[in-house]
Amino acid sequence: MSVDGDEVGGAGVGGPGVGGAGVNGAEVDGAEVDGAEVGSAAAAVVHRLAERHETLATVESLTGGSLAASIVNIAGVSGVYRGGLVVYATELKATLAGVPDDLLSERGPVDPEVAAALAEGGRQRCGADWGLATTGVAGPEPQDGKPVGLVYVAVAGPNGGEVRQLDLGNGRDHVRAEAVVEALRLLAERLAAATS
């Protein structure tokens, strides 16, 4: 993975998130939206995975299960979705998702390398082809010197992975909803790239 241009173990870090929509009426980019975009993004990912006969697992921190919920809302998901972990507490990121303790001690839970380890840990522990993870600061207060709205979404797949840093501003519901949409977008992009 590259972090700020330095090579660090298998996935790339993308730039800040752009646009998007939230869930349950969150305001995003100045527009009030419902769950339509997240549902559409989840449906596209589930459909693409089904076509490819591949499976998915999720590991979530700040989204607390919202990512998994958006995926299991799609009809026919049972052949695609293996399961997920909600690892809100830092120590559970190590014990359940397999993030190395020393990485968590050195970097803290809101970090691109931790996000990559969460995605790969979920992929391995759930026996899935793809792992999708979220970690960040939803607020209302900063965490360990990290600002509210700093989020990392990560995907791990058969041919490596990618981490994307998002700077989502304030508003707990907004940050969490946008993190779900952006995680699904990242996976959709990786699936499209793997097909071409």
Secondary structure, DSSP 8 states (H G I E B T S, - for coil): -EETTEE-SSEEEE--------STT-EETTEE--THHHHHHHHHHHHHHHHHT--EEEEESTTTTHHHHHHHTSTTGGGTEEEEEE--SHHHHHHTT---HHHHHHH-SSSHHHHHHHHHHHHHHTT-SEEEEEEE--SSS-BTTB-TTEEEEEEEETTEEEEEEEE--S-HHHHHHHHHHHHHHHHHHHHHHHH-
